[in-house]
Amino acid sequence: MQHSGGMGPTGNCVCLGCGATKSHSPGVPCREDRCPKCGKAMVREGSEHHMAYLAKHPATKVDR
């Protein structure tokens, strides 16, 4: 069974490691993309994972 509840073709991917952002590539989940700066996996900006990270790290500004 394939999940089809994506966030749409537009938006950004954000790295929780270094805060870098890049444009989301349609059809490629951000978690499958690697950060161009540090090589870590990325998450979709505004996603449940991104919001949970921000809630746990309120002093961290990820949108550098």
N, C-alpha and C positions, 0 to 999 in steps of 0.2 A: 504494500500500500504506500503510495507516494503522497507526501505532504504538499498541499498546494496553497497554503495560507501565507504566502510571501507578502512583503511590504511594497510590492510594485517595482517597476523598472527604474525609477529615479531615486535619488538620495545619495547618501555618503556612507562609506565604511570608516570606522574609527578604530585605532589601535589602543587597547587599554594599557599597553606597556609604555609607549612613548607619547601617545596623544596625536600621532599623525592621522590625517584624514586623506581619503581619496574618493573619487567618484565611484559609485556603485556600477559594476558591469552587469547589465541585464542578463539574466539567466545563470549568473554565478553567485551563489550565496557568499556573503562577506566572510563567513567562517572558513570558506575554502580559499580565500585570498590571503596573501601574506603582506605584511606591512613593508612598504618600500624603504623605510628607514632602519627598522630593527629586525625584520623577518618574522615577527610573531603573527599568529592568526588574528584576524580583525573581526569586529562585530558590526552589525548595522546600527548606525546612529539612530537613537530613539527607540531601539528594539527593547524587548523585555530584559535581555541580558545587559544591555547598555544602561538601562534605568536602574537595574539591581546593583550594578557596579557603582553608579553614582550615589545611590542610597547608602552603600557601605563605605564609600570614600568621599564624604561631603567636602573635605578640604582639597581634594584633588580636582584640578581643572583639566579635563581631558580635551577640551577644544582649543588646544594651543595652536 
